[in-house]
Amino acid sequence: RHREIGRLRMGAKGKSKDGKDIPVKLKTWRLTSSNLEALSAGAGLWGGEIEEWEQGYWLITETAELPVLVPDQDLEASQWYTLYSGGGILRRCDGTTELESDGPCICLTEIEGTDKERQCSVTTHLLVVLPQLPDIGVWRLTTHGWNAASELANTVDVLQQFVARGKMPEAV
């Protein structure tokens, strides 16, 4: 298992017109971590101001591209159908088994024959190394997009061929 230093995020919390918290897509990267030294180095490289956050610190960079290395990982083993509530995760399925209860996964069958939208979203976790930052470990990117779920696995498979040859591939 890789040691996680922080997370790469593509969004932040914003406010709707009526004052409710809503997710907002960012045009640049947001790094979150309890490692202030790593975020300070990131601010020096990619701009932005560090802010305190309930889980540590965050840095909203001024760049839309980050140089990364892709370590060995089994991306398909880190993809699930998930359902969250305000209190956290309610359901995590692999398509067959619901992993929290060890019961059957209902994420794909709960809407058959209805006009309801699927409650579960596909979740993919990609691990990357930010080689320009201090500390040894990975940064986790979590995405809930269907395109990412189908395309990232193939991309990582190609990159793993470099890892098999003893090289950690560079990417942006």
SERO-4910 file (N, C-alpha, C, O; in steps of 0.05 Angstrom, whole numbers):
BEGIN
 pado doro    nc1    nc2    nc3   cac1   cac2   cac3    cc1    cc2    cc3    oc1    oc2    oc3
  Arg    A     17    -24      0      0      0      0     18     25      0     38     26     14
  His    A     10     44    -16     26     69    -18     18     88      5     -6     89     13
  Arg    A     37    103     15     32    123     36     19    148     23     31    159      4
  Glu    A     -4    156     32    -18    179     20    -10    205     35    -13    207     59
  Ile    A      0    224     19      8    250     29    -16    269     29    -19    285     47
  Gly    A    -32    268      8    -54    286      5    -72    278    -18    -70    256    -29
  Arg    A    -89    296    -25   -108    291    -47   -108    314    -67   -104    337    -60
  Leu    A   -112    306    -92   -115    325   -114   -145    328   -119   -159    308   -122
  Arg    A   -155    352   -120   -183    356   -123   -189    375   -146   -174    394   -151
  Met    A   -211    369   -160   -218    385   -183   -241    405   -177   -250    419   -195
  Gly    A   -249    406   -152   -271    424   -145   -268    433   -116   -249    426   -102
  Ala    A   -287    449   -108   -288    460    -81   -317    465    -74   -335    462    -91
  Lys    A   -322    473    -49   -349    480    -41   -354    509    -48   -337    526    -44
  Gly    A   -377    514    -59   -386    541    -65   -413    545    -53   -424    528    -38
  Lys    A   -425    568    -59   -452    575    -48   -471    579    -72   -464    592    -91
  Ser    A   -495    569    -69   -516    574    -88   -528    601    -83   -520    614    -63
  Lys    A   -545    610   -100   -558    637    -97   -574    639    -71   -577    660    -60
  Asp    A   -584    615    -62   -599    616    -37   -582    609    -12   -592    604      9
  Gly    A   -555    608    -16   -536    605      6   -530    576     14   -516    572     34
  Lys    A   -539    557     -1   -533    529      5   -506    521     -6   -497    532    -27
  Asp    A   -492    502      8   -467    492     -2   -471    475    -27   -489    458    -27
  Ile    A   -455    481    -48   -457    465    -73   -429    460    -83   -411    476    -77
  Pro    A   -424    438    -97   -398    434   -109   -393    453   -133   -411    458   -148
  Val    A   -369    462   -135   -361    481   -156   -336    470   -170   -316    463   -157
  Lys    A   -337    467   -196   -314    457   -211   -294    480   -213   -300    503   -219
  Leu    A   -268    472   -208   -246    492   -210   -233    489   -237   -234    468   -250
  Lys    A   -220    510   -246   -204    509   -271   -175    502   -265   -160    497   -284
  Thr    A   -168    503   -240   -141    496   -231   -143    474   -210   -165    467   -201
  Trp    A   -120    463   -201   -120    442   -182   -121    452   -153   -110    473   -147
  Arg    A   -135    437   -136   -135    442   -107   -122    418    -94   -131    396    -98
  Leu    A   -101    424    -79    -87    403    -64    -95    405    -35    -94    427    -24
  Thr    A   -102    383    -23   -108    383      6    -90    363     20    -85    341     10
  Ser    A    -80    371     44    -62    354     58    -58    366     86    -64    389     92
  Ser    A    -49    349    104    -40    358    131    -10    365    130      1    375    150
  Asn    A      3    360    107     32    365    104     36    394     93     35    398     69
  Leu    A     39    412    112     42    440    105     67    445     89     67    463     71
  Glu    A     89    431     94    114    434     78    109    427     49    119    442     31
  Ala    A     95    406     43     90    398     15     72    420      2     78    427    -21
  Leu    A     52    430     16     35    450      3     50    476     -1     45    490    -20
  Ser    A     68    483     18     84    507     15    102    505    -10    104    525    -25
  Ala    A    114    482    -14    130    478    -38    113    480    -63    121    491    -83
  Gly    A     88    469    -62     70    470    -84     62    499    -91     60    506   -114
  Ala    A     58    515    -70     51    543    -75     74    558    -88     70    575   -105
  Gly    A     99    551    -81    122    563    -93    125    555   -123    134    571   -139
  Leu    A    116    531   -130    118    522   -157     95    530   -175     98    538   -198
  Trp    A     71    528   -164     47    531   -180     29    554   -172      6    557   -182
  Gly    A     38    571   -153     23    594   -144      0    586   -125     -5    562   -120
  Gly    A    -14    606   -116    -37    602    -98    -30    607    -69     -7    610    -62
  Glu    A    -51    609    -53    -48    614    -25    -58    590     -9    -78    578    -16
  Ile    A    -44    583     12    -51    561     29    -72    571     49    -69    593     61
  Glu    A    -92    555     54   -113    562     73   -117    538     92   -114    515     85
  Glu    A   -124    545    117   -130    524    137   -157    512    129   -174    526    118
  Trp    A   -160    486    135   -184    471    128   -189    452    151   -171    446    166
  Glu    A   -214    443    154   -221    426    177   -204    400    178   -200    389    199
  Gln    A   -193    392    155   -178    367    154   -148    373    149   -133    354    141
  Gly    A   -139    397    153   -111    404    149   -109    431    135   -117    451    145
  Tyr    A    -99    430    110    -95    454     94   -103    448     65   -104    425     57
  Trp    A   -108    470     51   -111    467     22    -97    488      7    -91    510     18
  Leu    A    -91    483    -18    -78    501    -36    -93    500    -62    -93    479    -75
  Ile    A   -105    522    -70   -116    524    -97    -94    536   -114    -88    560   -112
  Thr    A    -84    519   -132    -61    528   -149    -71    547   -171    -95    552   -174
  Glu    A    -52    558   -185    -58    575   -208    -52    560   -234    -50    573   -255
  Thr    A    -50    534   -233    -44    518   -257    -65    497   -261    -76    485   -243
  Ala    A    -70    491   -287    -89    470   -294    -74    444   -300    -86    423   -305
  Glu    A    -47    445   -300    -31    421   -306    -10    417   -284      3    435   -276
  Leu    A     -8    392   -275     12    385   -255     29    362   -265     18    342   -276
  Pro    A     56    364   -263     73    342   -272     71    319   -251     75    325   -227
  Val    A     66    295   -259     63    273   -241     78    248   -251     85    246   -275
  Leu    A     84    230   -232     93    204   -239     71    185   -231     57    189   -211
  Val    A     68    163   -246     46    144   -241     58    118   -230     71    103   -245
  Pro    A     54    113   -204     65     89   -192     49     64   -200     27     66   -210
  Asp    A     60     41   -194     46     16   -198     20     15   -181     21     22   -158
  Gln    A     -2      8   -194    -27      6   -180    -47    -10   -196    -45    -12   -220
  Asp    A    -67    -21   -183    -88    -36   -195   -113    -18   -196   -129    -18   -177
  Leu    A   -116     -2   -217   -137     17   -218   -165      4   -218   -183     15   -205
  Glu    A   -167    -18   -231   -194    -31   -231   -202    -40   -203   -226    -41   -197
  Ala    A   -183    -46   -186   -189    -54   -158   -197    -30   -141   -207    -33   -119
  Ser    A   -193     -6   -152   -201     18   -137   -224     33   -150   -227     57   -147
  Gln    A   -240     18   -166   -264     30   -178   -288     16   -166   -290     -8   -164
  Trp    A   -308     32   -157   -332     22   -145   -356     38   -153   -353     61   -164
  Tyr    A   -379     27   -149   -404     43   -149   -408     51   -121   -408     34   -103
  Thr    A   -413     77   -116   -415     87    -89   -440    104    -85   -449    117   -104
  Leu    A   -450    105    -61   -472    122    -54   -464    136    -28   -458    122     -8
  Tyr    A   -464    162    -28   -456    178     -4   -480    192      7   -500    197     -7
  Ser    A   -479    198     33   -498    216     46   -482    237     61   -458    237     60
  Gly    A   -495    255     74   -481    275     90   -464    263    111   -445    275    120
  Gly    A   -470    238    120   -455    225    141   -433    207    131   -419    195    147
  Gly    A   -429    206    105   -408    189     93   -419    169     74   -440    172     62
  Ile    A   -404    147     70   -410    128     50   -433    109     60   -431     99     82
  Leu    A   -453    105     44   -475     87     50   -472     61     36   -479     40     47
  Arg    A   -460     61     12   -459     37     -4   -433     38    -21   -427     59    -33
  Arg    A   -419     16    -23   -396     13    -41   -398    -15    -53   -396    -35    -39
  Cys    A   -402    -16    -79   -406    -41    -93   -385    -45   -115   -375    -25   -127
  Asp    A   -379    -70   -121   -362    -76   -143   -378    -85   -168   -366    -94   -188
  Gly    A   -404    -81   -167   -421    -89   -189   -436   -115   -183   -456   -121   -195
  Thr    A   -425   -131   -164   -437   -156   -156   -443   -156   -126   -465   -163   -118
  Thr    A   -424   -148   -110   -426   -149    -81   -424   -121    -69   -407   -105    -77
  Glu    A   -442   -116    -50   -440    -91    -35   -420    -95    -12   -424   -112      5
  Leu    A   -398    -80    -13   -375    -86      4   -379    -79     34   -365    -90     51
  Glu    A   -397    -60     40   -402    -52     68   -418    -74     82   -412    -79    106
  Ser    A   -437    -86     69   -455   -106     82   -449   -135     73   -459   -154     85
  Asp    A   -433   -138     52   -428   -164     40   -453   -176     27   -454   -200     22
  Gly    A   -473   -160     22   -497   -168      9   -495   -163    -21   -474   -155    -31
  Pro    A   -517   -168    -36   -516   -163    -65   -515   -134    -71   -527   -117    -57
  Cys    A   -502   -126    -93   -501    -99   -102   -528    -92   -116   -536   -107   -133
  Ile    A   -540    -71   -107   -565    -63   -120   -562    -37   -136   -581    -26   -147
  Cys    A   -537    -27   -139   -532     -2   -153   -541     -4   -182   -551     16   -193
  Leu    A   -537    -26   -195   -544    -28   -223   -572    -38   -228   -582    -35   -250
  Thr    A   -585    -49   -208   -612    -59   -212   -634    -42   -200   -658    -47   -205
  Glu    A   -627    -23   -183   -647     -9   -168   -666      8   -185   -687     15   -176
  Ile    A   -658     15   -209   -674     32   -226   -688     19   -249   -703     31   -264
  Glu    A   -682     -7   -253   -695    -21   -276   -725    -20   -273   -736    -25   -252
  Gly    A   -738    -12   -295   -767    -11   -296   -778     14   -283   -802     16   -280
  Thr    A   -761     34   -277   -771     59   -265   -759     82   -282   -742     78   -299
  Asp    A   -769    106   -276   -758    130   -289   -739    145   -270   -732    168   -276
  Lys    A   -731    132   -249   -713    144   -229   -684    143   -240   -676    125   -255
  Glu    A   -668    163   -231   -640    163   -238   -625    144   -219   -634    139   -196
  Arg    A   -603    133   -228   -587    115   -212   -576    131   -188   -567    154   -191
  Gln    A   -578    120   -164   -568    133   -140   -538    131   -137   -525    150   -128
  Cys    A   -526    109   -145   -497    105   -142   -482    118   -164   -492    119   -187
  Ser    A   -459    128   -158   -441    139   -179   -416    121   -180   -408    108   -161
  Val    A   -404    121   -204   -380    106   -207   -357    123   -195   -356    147   -199
  Thr    A   -339    110   -180   -318    124   -166   -291    111   -173   -289     86   -171
  Thr    A   -272    127   -182   -245    117   -189   -225    132   -173   -226    157   -170
  His    A   -206    117   -162   -183    130   -147   -158    125   -162   -150    102   -167
  Leu    A   -144    146   -170   -119    145   -184    -97    156   -166   -101    177   -154
  Leu    A    -75    141   -163    -53    150   -146    -31    161   -164    -24    149   -184
  Val    A    -20    184   -156      2    196   -171     23    206   -151     16    211   -127
  Val    A     47    210   -160     69    222   -144     73    250   -156     75    253   -180
  Leu    A     76    270   -138     83    297   -147    113    299   -141    121    307   -119
  Pro    A    130    293   -161    159    290   -155    173    316   -147    195    315   -136
  Gln    A    161    339   -153    174    364   -146    169    372   -117    180    392   -107
  Leu    A    151    357   -103    145    364    -75    161    347    -56    168    324    -63
  Pro    A    167    357    -32    181    341    -12    164    319     -1    139    321     -3
  Asp    A    175    299     10    162    276     22    159    254      2    157    259    -22
  Ile    A    158    230     12    155    206     -6    127    194     -1    120    187     22
  Gly    A    112    192    -22     85    182    -20     69    190    -44     79    201    -64
  Val    A     43    184    -43     26    189    -66      4    210    -59     -1    215    -35
  Trp    A     -7    221    -79    -30    239    -78    -53    224    -91    -49    213   -113
  Arg    A    -76    224    -79    -99    210    -90   -118    229   -104   -127    249    -93
  Leu    A   -125    222   -129   -146    236   -144   -170    218   -145   -168    195   -154
  Thr    A   -193    228   -136   -218    213   -137   -236    227   -157   -240    251   -155
  Thr    A   -247    212   -175   -266    223   -194   -291    205   -195   -290    181   -191
  His    A   -313    218   -201   -339    204   -203   -350    204   -231   -373    199   -236
  Gly    A   -332    209   -251   -341    210   -279   -341    183   -293   -323    167   -288
  Trp    A   -360    179   -310   -362    154   -325   -339    153   -346   -328    131   -351
  Asn    A   -332    176   -358   -310    176   -377   -284    168   -364   -269    153   -375
  Ala    A   -279    180   -341   -254    173   -326   -254    144   -319   -233    131   -321
  Ala    A   -276    133   -311   -277    105   -303   -270     87   -326   -257     66   -323
  Ser    A   -279     94   -350   -274     76   -373   -247     82   -386   -234     64   -397
  Glu    A   -237    107   -385   -213    114   -399   -187    112   -382   -166    104   -392
  Leu    A   -189    119   -357   -165    119   -340   -153     91   -337   -129     87   -337
  Ala    A   -170     70   -335   -160     43   -332   -142     35   -355   -121     24   -351
  Asn    A   -151     41   -379   -134     34   -403   -108     51   -403    -87     40   -410
  Thr    A   -110     76   -396    -86     93   -396    -66     83   -375    -42     82   -381
  Val    A    -76     76   -352    -58     66   -331    -46     39   -339    -23     34   -333
  Asp    A    -62     22   -353    -51     -3   -363    -27      2   -381     -7    -12   -379
  Val    A    -29     21   -399     -6     28   -416     17     38   -400     40     30   -405
  Leu    A     12     55   -381     34     66   -364     47     44   -347     71     46   -341
  Gln    A     31     24   -340     42      2   -324     63    -14   -339     80    -28   -327
  Gln    A     61    -14   -366     82    -27   -382    109    -14   -377    129    -28   -378
  Phe    A    109     12   -373    135     25   -366    144     17   -339    168     12   -334
  Val    A    125     15   -320    132      7   -292    144    -21   -293    163    -27   -278
  Ala    A    133    -39   -309    143    -66   -311    172    -66   -322    187    -85   -316
  Arg    A    180    -46   -336    208    -44   -346    226    -28   -326    249    -22   -332
  Gly    A    215    -23   -302    231     -9   -282    231     21   -283    248     34   -271
  Lys    A    212     33   -298    211     62   -300    183     71   -291    163     60   -299
  Met    A    183     92   -275    158    104   -267    151    125   -288    165    144   -291
  Pro    A    128    122   -302    122    140   -324    115    168   -315    102    172   -294
  Glu    A    124    188   -331    117    215   -326     91    222   -341     86    212   -362
  Ala    A     75    239   -329     50    247   -342     43    276   -332     56    287   -315
  Val    A     22    287   -344     12    313   -336    -18    310   -331    -31    329   -323
***
